[in-house]
């Protein structure tokens, strides 16, 4: 299916690593405190606020032709973050018509069962499509300094997702969904030399199988929306492929089209901090109007982006922020 153009796009940060109600924002961004006041918060108190957690979940609403289609991009790490933040922010779970799991990691999948439960409770118990890649169901872990492996919580298989109230759609190639307003990429080719994924990640096919290197996470995919008179908006939840590789793939998939904004975790923390200078340099070729770093980007990379590109191009994500594009 061809990617169609929406008139405008709304992005609500349901789960993110950061909470930030105080920093100034450009006019197209609304902070958590204002969102909560619109929902009826009359006294500022800890119990009224959202919570941050290590993960990412975005509610994306594309408006076209007087109607809107809503998609959930990842579910964050844990059930209580989805329930707490979704309730306080007034997320219309009944309006969510599809969900996507960007890749097979717990910090994006762990909150999806709760999100599905809240969606079905709000929409009359109707299952929604959940878009998955066939490579995300193996057991994964991290190789430790002593040679051992620390396992990760596994992503449920399609049968389990069906039991949890989803209609699993398991595909590896690129395709468009929800009237062609959202484009799910295929596997992202690697072309830069410095974006090397998770070098200590391993995976195995079963409890008796050996742990094998799994640094590239080929199951990770991006999501793209085209906004009228602006261009393409790219969502890359963790960018294990590398955000430069992601943007190259989007540009190759939509030749000649401007990439207006990129949002997501850029995974430039820890051992990947060495890639920050090259990433900053190579991002310049895409002529982005906006960069919305989130989740696993890391404070050093966020600072480097702000120094290189300034505001309002760089607007870091935080729980409860609302972006209107």
N, C-alpha and C positions, 0 to 999 in steps of 0.2 A: 504493500500500500504506500501511496505517496504521502509525505508529511504535508499537512495542510497548515494554514496560517491562522493563528488566533488574534483577536483584537487586543487582548491584554492578558497578562498572566499574574496571578497572585501566588506568593510563596509564604507559607507559614512554617516556622521552625518549631516542630513539635518536640523533638529531643535533640540536644546537642551537649557537648562537653562543658559549655560555658554558659553562665548566667551573667547578664550585664544590663541592668536597668538604667544606668546613669550616663553612659557615654553618649555624646551627641551623635546624631545620625542625619543623613541627607533627607530631603523632603519625601522621597519615595519609600522610606523605611519608617515603620512604626515600632516603638520599643514595647517590651513586655508590660511595663507599668500602665501604659496607655491602653493596651489591649485588655488588660484586666479591669481597668476602670470602665471601659466600654461594656464589659460583661457584668458590671454591677459591684465591683469592689469599692467599698466605702471606707474601710479602715485598712491601712497598710500593716500587715502582720505576716510572720513567717508561714502560717498556715494558709494564707491566701495566695502565695506565690508558687510559681512553677519550680521544678527541680532540674538541675543539670545532671547528666550521667554520661559515661564514656560510650558514645554511640551517636547515631544520626537517624532522624526521621523527619521527612518533609511532607506537608500536605500541599499539593499543587493543583491549582484551579485555573483552567484555561477557558476564557470567554470567547465565544465566536457566534455571530449571527443571532445575538440576543439570548443565547443559552450558554450554559457552563458545563464542563466535564471535569471531574475531580479524580485525582490519582494520588495514592499514597506511595511515596518513594522511601522504602525501608521502614523498619519498625523500632529502631533503637535497640538497646540491650536487654531490657527487662520490663515486665508487665506494669509495675507500679509507676514508672515514668510516663508511660503512655496514658494510663488511667488518670494520674494526677494532673498532668499537663493538658491532656485533651479536655478534661472536665472544666478546668479553670479557664482555658482559652475559648471554650465554647465551640469546639470543633464539631461541625455537622457531619457526624459519622455516617448518617444515612445517605449523604450525597457522594460518598466515596464509592466509585464504580469499579475500580481496579486497583491492584497493588503490584509493586515490583520489589523483588529482593535483588539488590545490585550485585551481591557476591556472597559466597558461603562463609561468612564470619558471624559469630555470636553477637557482636555489638551492633549488628544491623538486623539480625533475625530474631533475637531473643524477645523483643516486644511485639512481634507480629501476631502471635496467638491472641494476645489481649486486644490488639487492634481489630483483628477479625471478629472476636467476640463482641466488641462494642459496635462494629459495623452491622453485624447481623441482628443485634438487639435493637438497633435503630431502624433497620430497613425491612423489618418483617421476616427475618430469618432467611434472607436470600443470600446464597453464596456468591462471591465475586471472584473474577479471575485473579490469580496470583502468578505473575510472570517470573519464571525460574530458568536457570541455565543447567544443563545436564551434568556439568562438572562440579557442582557445589555440594554434593552429598557425601563425599569421602570424609573420613575422620582426619582432622588436621591437628597439628601441634607445633610447638616451638622447640627447637634443639637448644638445650641448655649448655652452660659453660662446662659442666662436668660430663657432657656427652649424652645425658639422659634427655627425655622428651616430656614436656609439660603439655598434656592434651588440651584441646579447646572443646567447648561445648559444641555438639554436632548440630548441623542444620537438619530439621526433620525431612524425611523423604516425601515424595509426592503423595503416597497413600496416607501418611500422617497429616499432611497439609489438608487433604480432603476431609479427614476426620475433624480437623480443626475449623472447618467451615469455608474452605477455599475451593476454587476450581483450578487446579494446577495447570499451567501452560508451560511446558518444558521445551524450550527451543534454543538453539545456539546462533541462528542467523538473525540478521536485522529485520525488524518489522515495525509497523505502526499500529497503534491501538486507540480506542475511544474516538471513533470517527476520524482517525488519522491525525489527531492533534498532538499525540505523543509518539516519539520514535525511540524504540529500544535498539541500541546498537548491537552489532555482532561482536565477536571477539576482537579485541583491540591489538593491532599489530605493534610490535616493539621495534622502534627504529633509532632511538637515542641510546648512547652508550652509558649514560649515567643514571637512568631510571631502571633500577634493578629489582624492584619488587621487595619481597620480604626474604632476605637472604637466609634466615635461619628457620624458615617454615618447612615443615615436613608433612607428609600425608601417607595414609595407608588405606588399603581397600577392605581390611577386616581385622578383627582383634588379634589374629595369629600372623598377619602379614607384616613384612618389615616396613619400617618407616623409611620413606624415600624423599629426596629433596623435592620441594614444591614451591619455589620462590616466585613464580610468575603469576599465579592466580588467573589463569586464562578464562575462568568463569566470570570475571568481573566485567560488567558492561555499563555503558553510560546511557543517559536519557536526554533527549533533545526536544525542545519546543521552539517553534518559530513564531515570533511576535511581530505583528504588522508594524512596518516603518522603523523597526529596530534591528531585527535579525535573529540569529539562533541563540538560544539560552541552553547551556550545557550543564548537566548535573552529573557529577562524578563522585560517588559516595566516599571512597577511600583513595582513589587514584593509585592503587598498587601498580597499575600499568604505567604510571607517571602522567601527570596532567598535560605535559607537552605531547606525549604520545596520544593521549585522548583527543586533544585538540587537532593534531595532525589527522587523526582518523575521521573526526567530524568534518574537517575541511575537505578531505578526500571524498567523503560521502556526499557532501553538498558543495560541489566546486563553484567558486565565484560568489558564494553567499557570505555576508559578514557574520562573524561570531560576536554577538553583542555582549554576552556575559557568561561567566563560568562560576559554578557554585559547588562546594562540597569539601570533603576532607581531602587534603593534598598529601598527606603522609610524608611530611618533610621533617619529622622529629626523630630522635634517636640516631641510629646509624645512617639514616637518609638525610641528615642535616648537611652532609657533605655535598649533596646535590642542589642546595639552595642557590648558590651563585649561578650555576648553569641554567637552572629553571627560571630564575629572574631574567636572565639575558634572553633566553629563547622565547619567553612569553611575549616579548615585545613584537615579534613578527606577526602575531595574531591580531594586533590592533584592538584588543578588548576595550569596551567602554567601562565594564565593571568586572570586579573579581570579588567573590564573596567566600572567603576561606572559612572552613568550619571544622568541627570534629577533630580529626587527627593531624591537622596541618602543623601544629606546634607554634609556640610563641616566637621563636627565632625567625621562622619563615614569614609569619604574619608581619613582624617588624620589618623584615627585608622588603616585603612587597610594599608596605606603606612608604618606606624610604624611597623606593624606586619609582612608584607610580602615584603615590599621594592619594588625597581624597578629592572628589567622592568616588574615584575608581574602586578603592579598596574599602569594603564595608564588611568587617568580620561578622559571622553569624553568632547568634546567641539564642537561648531558649526564649520562645515567645515573640521573637521578632517577626514582623510581617513586611514583606517586600512587594511593592506594587509596580509592575513593569508594563 
